Amino acid sequence: MFEPFYRIPQSDRWQHGGTGLGLALVKKLVEYLQGKIEVTSSHGWAMFTVQLPLSL
């Protein structure tokens, strides 16, 4: 889920939105900030939880 995906070159870019990089970029940023990201799903819904360390 957190890996980038690529589109088939012949597909219509306007038919499906997005670049396929959103969650991959979020995961990299969270890891860079020494945090963690988790996902749970239930009844067709997904919940993303991001935990970041406090900076004192």
MMTF fields as JSON, N, C-alpha, C and O atoms, coordinates in Angstrom:
{
  "mmtfVersion": "1.0.0",
  "mmtfProducer": "UNKNOWN",
  "numBonds": 223,
  "numAtoms": 224,
  "numGroups": 56,
  "numChains": 1,
  "numModels": 1,
  "chainsPerModel": [1],
  "groupsPerChain": [56],
  "chainIdList": ["A"],
  "bondAtomList": [4, 2, 8, 6, 12, 10, 16, 14, 20, 18, 24, 22, 28, 26, 32, 30, 36, 34, 40, 38, 44, 42, 48, 46, 52, 50, 56, 54, 60, 58, 64, 62, 68, 66, 72, 70, 76, 74, 80, 78, 84, 82, 88, 86, 92, 90, 96, 94, 100, 98, 104, 102, 108, 106, 112, 110, 116, 114, 120, 118, 124, 122, 128, 126, 132, 130, 136, 134, 140, 138, 144, 142, 148, 146, 152, 150, 156, 154, 160, 158, 164, 162, 168, 166, 172, 170, 176, 174, 180, 178, 184, 182, 188, 186, 192, 190, 196, 194, 200, 198, 204, 202, 208, 206, 212, 210, 216, 214, 220, 218],
  "bondOrderList": [1, 1, 1, 1, 1, 1, 1, 1, 1, 1, 1, 1, 1, 1, 1, 1, 1, 1, 1, 1, 1, 1, 1, 1, 1, 1, 1, 1, 1, 1, 1, 1, 1, 1, 1, 1, 1, 1, 1, 1, 1, 1, 1, 1, 1, 1, 1, 1, 1, 1, 1, 1, 1, 1, 1],
  "groupList": [{"groupName": "MET", "atomNameList": ["N", "CA", "C", "O"], "elementList": ["N", "C", "C", "O"], "formalChargeList": [0, 0, 0, 0], "bondAtomList": [1, 0, 2, 1, 3, 2], "bondOrderList": [1, 1, 2], "singleLetterCode": "M", "chemCompType": "L-PEPTIDE LINKING"}, {"groupName": "PHE", "atomNameList": ["N", "CA", "C", "O"], "elementList": ["N", "C", "C", "O"], "formalChargeList": [0, 0, 0, 0], "bondAtomList": [1, 0, 2, 1, 3, 2], "bondOrderList": [1, 1, 2], "singleLetterCode": "F", "chemCompType": "L-PEPTIDE LINKING"}, {"groupName": "GLU", "atomNameList": ["N", "CA", "C", "O"], "elementList": ["N", "C", "C", "O"], "formalChargeList": [0, 0, 0, 0], "bondAtomList": [1, 0, 2, 1, 3, 2], "bondOrderList": [1, 1, 2], "singleLetterCode": "E", "chemCompType": "L-PEPTIDE LINKING"}, {"groupName": "PRO", "atomNameList": ["N", "CA", "C", "O"], "elementList": ["N", "C", "C", "O"], "formalChargeList": [0, 0, 0, 0], "bondAtomList": [1, 0, 2, 1, 3, 2], "bondOrderList": [1, 1, 2], "singleLetterCode": "P", "chemCompType": "L-PEPTIDE LINKING"}, {"groupName": "TYR", "atomNameList": ["N", "CA", "C", "O"], "elementList": ["N", "C", "C", "O"], "formalChargeList": [0, 0, 0, 0], "bondAtomList": [1, 0, 2, 1, 3, 2], "bondOrderList": [1, 1, 2], "singleLetterCode": "Y", "chemCompType": "L-PEPTIDE LINKING"}, {"groupName": "ARG", "atomNameList": ["N", "CA", "C", "O"], "elementList": ["N", "C", "C", "O"], "formalChargeList": [0, 0, 0, 0], "bondAtomList": [1, 0, 2, 1, 3, 2], "bondOrderList": [1, 1, 2], "singleLetterCode": "R", "chemCompType": "L-PEPTIDE LINKING"}, {"groupName": "ILE", "atomNameList": ["N", "CA", "C", "O"], "elementList": ["N", "C", "C", "O"], "formalChargeList": [0, 0, 0, 0], "bondAtomList": [1, 0, 2, 1, 3, 2], "bondOrderList": [1, 1, 2], "singleLetterCode": "I", "chemCompType": "L-PEPTIDE LINKING"}, {"groupName": "GLN", "atomNameList": ["N", "CA", "C", "O"], "elementList": ["N", "C", "C", "O"], "formalChargeList": [0, 0, 0, 0], "bondAtomList": [1, 0, 2, 1, 3, 2], "bondOrderList": [1, 1, 2], "singleLetterCode": "Q", "chemCompType": "L-PEPTIDE LINKING"}, {"groupName": "SER", "atomNameList": ["N", "CA", "C", "O"], "elementList": ["N", "C", "C", "O"], "formalChargeList": [0, 0, 0, 0], "bondAtomList": [1, 0, 2, 1, 3, 2], "bondOrderList": [1, 1, 2], "singleLetterCode": "S", "chemCompType": "L-PEPTIDE LINKING"}, {"groupName": "ASP", "atomNameList": ["N", "CA", "C", "O"], "elementList": ["N", "C", "C", "O"], "formalChargeList": [0, 0, 0, 0], "bondAtomList": [1, 0, 2, 1, 3, 2], "bondOrderList": [1, 1, 2], "singleLetterCode": "D", "chemCompType": "L-PEPTIDE LINKING"}, {"groupName": "TRP", "atomNameList": ["N", "CA", "C", "O"], "elementList": ["N", "C", "C", "O"], "formalChargeList": [0, 0, 0, 0], "bondAtomList": [1, 0, 2, 1, 3, 2], "bondOrderList": [1, 1, 2], "singleLetterCode": "W", "chemCompType": "L-PEPTIDE LINKING"}, {"groupName": "HIS", "atomNameList": ["N", "CA", "C", "O"], "elementList": ["N", "C", "C", "O"], "formalChargeList": [0, 0, 0, 0], "bondAtomList": [1, 0, 2, 1, 3, 2], "bondOrderList": [1, 1, 2], "singleLetterCode": "H", "chemCompType": "L-PEPTIDE LINKING"}, {"groupName": "GLY", "atomNameList": ["N", "CA", "C", "O"], "elementList": ["N", "C", "C", "O"], "formalChargeList": [0, 0, 0, 0], "bondAtomList": [1, 0, 2, 1, 3, 2], "bondOrderList": [1, 1, 2], "singleLetterCode": "G", "chemCompType": "PEPTIDE LINKING"}, {"groupName": "THR", "atomNameList": ["N", "CA", "C", "O"], "elementList": ["N", "C", "C", "O"], "formalChargeList": [0, 0, 0, 0], "bondAtomList": [1, 0, 2, 1, 3, 2], "bondOrderList": [1, 1, 2], "singleLetterCode": "T", "chemCompType": "L-PEPTIDE LINKING"}, {"groupName": "LEU", "atomNameList": ["N", "CA", "C", "O"], "elementList": ["N", "C", "C", "O"], "formalChargeList": [0, 0, 0, 0], "bondAtomList": [1, 0, 2, 1, 3, 2], "bondOrderList": [1, 1, 2], "singleLetterCode": "L", "chemCompType": "L-PEPTIDE LINKING"}, {"groupName": "ALA", "atomNameList": ["N", "CA", "C", "O"], "elementList": ["N", "C", "C", "O"], "formalChargeList": [0, 0, 0, 0], "bondAtomList": [1, 0, 2, 1, 3, 2], "bondOrderList": [1, 1, 2], "singleLetterCode": "A", "chemCompType": "L-PEPTIDE LINKING"}, {"groupName": "VAL", "atomNameList": ["N", "CA", "C", "O"], "elementList": ["N", "C", "C", "O"], "formalChargeList": [0, 0, 0, 0], "bondAtomList": [1, 0, 2, 1, 3, 2], "bondOrderList": [1, 1, 2], "singleLetterCode": "V", "chemCompType": "L-PEPTIDE LINKING"}, {"groupName": "LYS", "atomNameList": ["N", "CA", "C", "O"], "elementList": ["N", "C", "C", "O"], "formalChargeList": [0, 0, 0, 0], "bondAtomList": [1, 0, 2, 1, 3, 2], "bondOrderList": [1, 1, 2], "singleLetterCode": "K", "chemCompType": "L-PEPTIDE LINKING"}],
  "groupTypeList": [0, 1, 2, 3, 1, 4, 5, 6, 3, 7, 8, 9, 5, 10, 7, 11, 12, 12, 13, 12, 14, 12, 14, 15, 14, 16, 17, 17, 14, 16, 2, 4, 14, 7, 12, 17, 6, 2, 16, 13, 8, 8, 11, 12, 10, 15, 0, 1, 13, 16, 7, 14, 3, 14, 8, 14],
  "groupIdList": [1, 2, 3, 4, 5, 6, 7, 8, 9, 10, 11, 12, 13, 14, 15, 16, 17, 18, 19, 20, 21, 22, 23, 24, 25, 26, 27, 28, 29, 30, 31, 32, 33, 34, 35, 36, 37, 38, 39, 40, 41, 42, 43, 44, 45, 46, 47, 48, 49, 50, 51, 52, 53, 54, 55, 56],
  "secStructList": [7, 7, 1, 7, 7, 7, 7, 7, 6, 6, 1, 7, 6, 6, 6, 1, 7, 7, 7, 1, 7, 2, 2, 2, 2, 2, 2, 2, 2, 2, 2, 2, 6, 6, 7, 3, 3, 3, 3, 3, 3, 3, 6, 6, 3, 3, 3, 3, 3, 3, 3, 7, 7, 7, 7, 7],
  "xCoordList": [0.814, 0.0, 0.857, 0.471, 2.007, 2.855, 3.933, 4.806, 3.884, 4.841, 4.281, 3.074, 5.134, 4.638, 4.144, 4.677, 3.143, 2.694, 2.711, 2.674, 2.766, 2.906, 1.753, 1.232, 1.366, 0.241, 0.719, 1.876, -0.2, 0.083, 0.125, -0.803, 1.181, 1.323, 0.142, -0.133, -0.566, -1.651, -2.959, -3.919, -3.007, -4.265, -4.539, -3.62, -5.793, -6.216, -5.928, -6.544, -5.002, -4.616, -5.763, -5.799, -6.704, -7.804, -8.922, -9.773, -8.924, -9.971, -9.795, -10.777, -8.541, -8.24, -7.273, -6.198, -7.633, -6.777, -5.649, -5.624, -4.718, -3.619, -2.377, -2.425, -1.256, 0.017, 0.505, 1.416, -0.088, 0.367, 1.516, 2.131, 1.814, 2.95, 2.574, 3.438, 1.332, 0.923, 1.312, 2.024, 0.866, 1.162, 2.641, 3.175, 3.311, 4.75, 5.505, 6.433, 5.119, 5.768, 5.488, 6.382, 4.25, 3.902, 4.728, 5.25, 4.851, 5.625, 7.083, 7.664, 7.68, 9.078, 9.248, 10.222, 8.32, 8.402, 8.274, 9.037, 7.319, 7.127, 8.376, 8.81, 8.954, 10.18, 11.34, 12.144, 11.434, 12.478, 12.361, 13.366, 11.137, 10.885, 10.92, 10.564, 11.348, 11.49, 10.156, 10.083, 9.106, 7.782, 7.369, 8.183, 6.102, 5.589, 4.171, 3.458, 3.777, 2.452, 1.843, 2.516, 0.58, -0.143, -1.483, -2.027, -2.003, -3.321, -4.142, -3.647, -5.397, -6.357, -7.581, -7.871, -8.288, -9.494, -10.611, -10.384, -11.824, -13.001, -14.217, -14.396, -15.038, -16.299, -16.11, -16.925, -15.033, -14.812, -14.153, -13.983, -13.777, -13.122, -11.686, -11.411, -10.788, -9.397, -9.073, -9.494, -8.311, -7.897, -6.371, -5.765, -5.766, -4.319, -3.961, -4.552, -2.993, -2.519, -1.049, -0.24, -0.704, 0.69, 1.124, 0.45, 2.245, 2.805, 4.174, 5.033, 4.367, 5.617, 6.174, 5.412, 7.505, 8.076, 7.962, 7.992, 7.831, 7.806, 9.226, 10.153, 9.396, 10.693, 10.706, 9.888, 11.606, 11.668, 12.785, 12.974],
  "yCoordList": [-1.194, 0.0, 1.257, 2.275, 1.189, 2.377, 2.427, 3.294, 1.516, 1.519, 2.341, 2.313, 3.07, 3.822, 2.863, 1.763, 3.267, 2.458, 3.308, 4.537, 2.643, 3.337, 2.964, 1.851, 3.877, 3.68, 3.114, 3.273, 2.455, 1.969, 3.183, 3.992, 3.328, 4.54, 4.827, 5.997, 3.821, 4.054, 4.455, 4.824, 4.389, 4.717, 6.221, 7.028, 6.574, 7.972, 8.578, 8.187, 9.524, 10.146, 10.894, 11.016, 11.4, 12.19, 11.312, 11.782, 10.038, 9.131, 8.769, 8.608, 8.643, 8.293, 9.317, 9.521, 9.965, 10.996, 10.426, 9.231, 11.279, 10.892, 10.469, 10.153, 10.469, 10.095, 8.744, 8.173, 8.214, 6.943, 7.091, 6.098, 8.318, 8.557, 9.048, 9.105, 9.397, 10.04, 9.295, 9.845, 8.054, 7.315, 6.968, 6.915, 6.733, 6.46, 7.682, 7.542, 8.868, 10.098, 10.343, 10.744, 10.104, 10.275, 9.333, 9.738, 8.07, 7.1, 7.535, 7.468, 7.984, 8.435, 9.633, 9.696, 10.573, 11.742, 11.344, 11.821, 10.477, 10.033, 9.306, 9.527, 8.448, 7.743, 8.72, 8.555, 9.729, 10.741, 11.482, 11.84, 11.7, 12.385, 11.438, 11.822, 10.196, 9.152, 8.8, 8.524, 8.813, 8.432, 7.11, 6.389, 6.806, 5.592, 5.835, 6.693, 5.072, 5.18, 3.788, 2.813, 3.704, 2.438, 2.635, 3.739, 1.564, 1.62, 0.432, -0.691, 0.706, -0.344, -0.118, 1.008, -1.191, -1.037, -1.891, -2.952, -1.391, -2.092, -1.585, -0.378, -2.494, -2.153, -1.196, -0.296, -1.391, -0.566, 0.776, 1.567, 1.048, 2.307, 2.018, 0.967, 2.929, 2.808, 3.972, 5.106, 3.668, 4.706, 4.685, 3.653, 5.838, 5.979, 6.692, 7.719, 6.148, 6.734, 7.068, 6.202, 8.327, 8.772, 9.16, 9.937, 8.615, 8.963, 9.591, 9.006, 10.784, 11.508, 11.789, 12.064, 11.724, 12.004, 13.49, 14.343, 13.774, 15.172, 15.709, 15.004, 16.937, 17.591, 18.542, 19.459, 18.338, 19.187, 20.184, 20.974],
  "zCoordList": [0.0, 0.0, 0.0, -0.574, 0.636, 0.741, -0.343, -0.303, -1.299, -2.399, -3.562, -3.804, -4.284, -5.44, -6.515, -6.661, -7.255, -8.373, -9.63, -9.571, -10.747, -12.023, -12.931, -12.864, -13.761, -14.672, -16.005, -16.392, -16.688, -18.029, -18.955, -18.941, -19.759, -20.58, -21.502, -21.769, -21.998, -22.935, -22.248, -22.924, -20.944, -20.27, -20.306, -20.449, -20.178, -20.179, -18.805, -17.814, -18.743, -17.472, -16.818, -15.594, -17.614, -17.073, -16.53, -15.775, -16.912, -16.457, -14.975, -14.25, -14.535, -13.146, -12.59, -13.154, -11.493, -10.915, -10.088, -9.79, -9.718, -8.838, -9.597, -10.786, -8.875, -9.479, -9.004, -9.603, -7.927, -7.378, -6.401, -6.009, -6.003, -5.122, -3.731, -2.855, -3.503, -2.252, -0.995, -0.154, -0.839, 0.384, 0.496, 1.604, -0.621, -0.585, -0.062, 0.735, -0.501, -0.025, 1.451, 2.196, 1.875, 3.289, 4.151, 5.189, 3.726, 4.505, 4.626, 5.71, 3.513, 3.55, 4.485, 5.236, 4.448, 5.316, 6.783, 7.622, 7.096, 8.479, 8.977, 10.107, 8.148, 8.542, 8.73, 9.648, 7.873, 7.998, 9.334, 9.947, 9.767, 11.039, 12.226, 13.34, 11.99, 13.013, 13.661, 14.859, 12.846, 13.317, 12.71, 12.133, 12.849, 12.226, 11.736, 12.255, 10.735, 10.144, 10.106, 9.771, 10.449, 10.447, 9.758, 9.737, 9.201, 8.571, 9.056, 9.157, 9.35, 9.678, 8.809, 8.403, 8.529, 7.718, 8.293, 8.876, 8.108, 8.601, 7.847, 7.681, 7.4, 6.737, 5.554, 5.348, 4.777, 3.602, 3.861, 2.933, 5.107, 5.456, 5.885, 6.463, 5.609, 6.047, 6.977, 6.749, 8.037, 8.975, 9.058, 9.349, 8.799, 8.855, 10.145, 10.478, 10.873, 12.113, 11.955, 11.622, 12.195, 12.12, 13.531, 14.207, 13.961, 15.259, 15.031, 14.371, 15.582, 15.461, 16.841, 17.769, 16.998, 18.309, 18.636, 17.75, 19.92, 20.367, 20.4, 20.8, 19.985, 20.024, 21.224, 21.291, 22.152, 23.348, 23.27, 24.195]
}
